[in-house]
Amino acid sequence: MLSIDDICELCKDETIQITQHLQLRMREHNIKYDDVINAIMAGEIIEQYPEDYPYPSCLVLGYTQDRNHLHVVCGVGNGLLWLVTAYYPDTNKWEKDHKTRKEREL
């Protein structure tokens, strides 16, 4: 399992690899790189994905510099922090706490 402390340490050391997917999402949703970093540094892990390929990853809930909620998916592998994607939580999919997924209706 990943820990927020380990993720933050890699973030501080700037041992970061940005995926093309993250770059696309940042452009699409007008998310700043500094907001992604801020969300990680002041955030908390809300979901773990230990079976993700190529590296275990997790979902971090944090805040932009303007105090908007931001989700960041990141993984750790080969001594790097891999920033996979970032997005503003959709209120149709997430509860008000932005930590809990809403139940899907069948």
C-alpha positions in Angstrom: 0.0 0.0 0.0 1.1 3.5 -0.8 1.4 6.1 1.9 0.8 9.8 1.6 4.1 10.5 3.3 6.1 8.5 0.7 4.2 10.3 -2.1 4.8 13.7 -0.6 8.5 12.9 -0.2 8.9 12.0 -3.9 6.9 15.2 -4.6 9.3 17.3 -2.6 12.3 15.7 -4.2 10.8 16.5 -7.6 11.2 12.9 -8.7 8.1 13.1 -10.7 7.0 11.7 -14.1 4.0 13.3 -15.7 2.0 11.1 -18.1 0.6 12.3 -21.3 -2.9 11.6 -20.0 -2.4 14.0 -17.1 -1.2 16.7 -19.5 -4.3 16.2 -21.6 -6.6 16.4 -18.6 -4.9 19.5 -17.2 -5.4 21.3 -20.6 -9.0 20.1 -20.9 -10.0 21.1 -17.4 -7.7 24.1 -16.9 -5.9 22.5 -14.0 -2.5 24.0 -13.1 0.5 21.8 -12.3 1.0 23.7 -9.0 -2.6 22.7 -8.1 -1.8 19.1 -8.7 1.2 19.3 -6.5 -0.7 21.3 -3.8 -3.4 18.7 -3.8 -0.9 15.9 -3.2 1.1 17.8 -0.5 -2.0 18.7 1.5 -4.1 15.7 0.5 -5.1 12.3 1.7 -5.3 8.9 0.0 -8.9 7.9 -0.4 -8.6 4.8 -2.6 -5.7 2.3 -3.2 -5.2 0.4 -6.4 -2.4 -2.1 -5.5 -2.9 -4.2 -8.7 -2.6 -1.3 -11.2 -0.1 -1.8 -14.0 2.7 -0.9 -14.3 2.9 0.3 -10.7 0.6 0.4 -7.7 -1.4 3.6 -7.6 -3.9 5.5 -5.5 -6.4 8.3 -5.6 -5.6 11.4 -3.6 -8.1 14.0 -2.5 -6.7 17.4 -2.1 -7.3 21.0 -2.8 -6.2 23.5 -5.5 -4.6 26.8 -4.3 -8.1 28.3 -4.7 -9.4 25.6 -2.3 -11.3 23.6 -4.9 -11.4 19.9 -4.4 -9.1 18.0 -6.8 -8.6 14.2 -7.3 -5.2 13.1 -8.4 -4.3 9.5 -9.4 -0.7 8.8 -8.9 1.6 5.7 -8.7 5.0 4.9 -7.4 7.6 2.9 -9.2 11.3 2.9 -10.1 11.8 5.6 -7.5 9.5 8.0 -9.3 6.1 9.5 -8.5 3.9 8.9 -11.6 1.2 11.5 -12.0 -1.5 9.7 -14.0 -4.5 12.0 -14.1 -6.3 14.8 -12.2 -9.8 15.9 -12.2 -12.4 17.9 -10.3 -14.8 15.4 -8.6 -18.1 15.1 -10.3 -21.0 15.6 -7.8 -23.0 13.0 -9.8 -20.4 10.4 -9.0 -19.1 11.5 -5.5 -20.8 12.2 -2.2 -20.5 15.7 -0.7 -17.3 14.7 1.1 -15.7 14.0 -2.3 -14.2 10.8 -0.7 -17.1 8.4 -1.1 -18.3 7.1 -4.5 -22.1 7.3 -4.9 -23.8 4.0 -5.4 -24.7 3.2 -8.9 -28.3 2.6 -9.7 -29.1 -0.6 -11.5 
